[in-house]
Amino acid sequence: MATVHLRIGDLVWGKLGRYPPWPGKVVSPPKDLKKPRGKKCHFVKFFGTEDHAWIKVEQLKPYHPHKEEMIKINKGKRFQQAVDAVEDFLKKKEKQGGKEQNSEGKGDSKGKKTPTKPLKILEEDDEDLSALKDPSEKPVRDDPHFHHFLLSQTEKPASSMEPISKRLKVVEEDTRSTSIQAADSTAINGSITPTDKRIGFLGLGLMGSGIVSNLLKMGHVVTVWNRTVEKVPQDNQHCDLFIQEGARLGRTPAEVVSMCDITFSCVSDPKAARDLVLGPSGVLQGIRPGKCYVEMSTVDPETITELSQVISSHGRFLEAPVAGSTGLYDGMLVILAAGDRTVYEDCSSCFQAMGKTSFFLGEVGNAARMMLILNMVQGSFMATIAEGLTLAQATGQSQHTFLDILSQGQMASTFVDQKCQNILQGNFKPDYYLKHIQKDLRLAISMGDTANHPTPMAAAANEVYKRAKALDQSDNDMSAVYRAYIH
């Protein structure tokens, strides 16, 4: 691709880190602000926010040739206000005969004056990036549209916890399945337009609770039900918390499905998923033509196929298990969907509220298979990390040093850091239950048997988790597999 040569005063689309492209203008930096070392970049003032940042040349595109493209992939009131600000600027410039007036206290390409107002320096991954927030949020100052600050000239690597921009990308694969990478859940708070469809949610465990919370935050109308309310009093209080946040309470799965346009389910295992649909006052008794049922539980392909068949004879079905965990990676869930493509599209705003990205994987069963493979890898990896920590201790090596070295290498990730910290601190508060990852390993091994494909690593890891369960670690976090090595 040919290099685009930019000059002071040129209008551009600038992309900072993993944030969405934003309209701006190349301007002269303050005299005392040094350019980042070793990087070809321009200093950009963003429209609609008055934010500034050093942007690498490869992250800059000329405004006019890419305007239509950017408007298609970016939404939200703040973004539209920024585009409107560019158009106002162009109209004023045209009236002035192409001459620009300087409103920052510094000249154009010839001027070297510094801004009249002090600029606050923030890091690139600072959460106070007002350019990416919707004006419906509480303003830091009286006018939410004009926060004057300077983004740091030292660019840091994008953290795995950073939100990404809202975008839609379709990739056709040789397997005839289609992967659609959809939007981030919380990257642009308030920019998601919630569906006007009524949403139901069955199951308020660790995963379900986090998902419902995000749906409510993004303005969806949600009716909830939890299967253990009758048995466990604190679960009733748990439901009450969501009621206080604006959720409605359904009495049975059948009632929720009959009241709602799209009903999601997220429960612990295949038996629970079947009972929810086929049991007394279950989903099957309430679903009607046109109603949508989305199974988000991690189950085996056979269970998904069975549920799809019974639901599809009465309504519409989609499987959409979730990769990730809501505790440590809020807003970083990945939804794997398969089944009715129109249901997937109807769930667009919900999936954006729930997680970072969603993939459509084709026919029913594909998402269940992919989910089990992912959890097989994650569970085996967790067991290996625990084994490494215990071997370090057994051979007289510092576990903390082991973690420090690990976090600086190619295997560094939020997952590794958090799980190792759990172990070193003896804090096994569940983020993903150990019993559930063991269940996923078991289902993955069974899937391998069906496909006549060996899974020796998963089989070995599964034995370690079974040992941890025997040590009463089932309801702890998966990182408690560490205890299987020290007892």
Secondary structure, 3 states (H helix, E strand, C coil): CCCCCCCCCCEEEECCCCCCCEEEEECCCCCCCCCCCCCCEEEEEECCCCCEEEEEHHHEEEHHHHHHHHHHHCCCHHHHHHHHHHHHHHHHHHHCCCCCCCCCCCCCCCCCCCCCCCCEEECCCCCCCHHHCCCCCCCCCCCCCCCCEEECCCCCCCCCCCCCCCCCEEEECCCCCEEEECCCCCCCCCCCCCCCCCEEEECCCHHHHHHHHHHHHCCCCEEEECCCCCCCHHHHHHHHHHHHCCCEECCCHHHHHHHCCEEEECCCCHHHHHHHHHCCCCHHHHCCCCCEEEECCCCCHHHHHHHHHHHHCCCEEEECCEECCCCCCCCCCEEEEEECHHHHHHCHHHHHHHCCEEEECCCCCHHHHHHHHHHHHHHHHHHHHHHHHHHHHHCCCCHHHHHHHHHCCCCCCHHHHHHHHHHHHCCCCCCCEHHHHHHHHHHHHHHHHHCCCCCHHHHHHHHHHHHHHHCCCCCCEHHHHHHHHHC
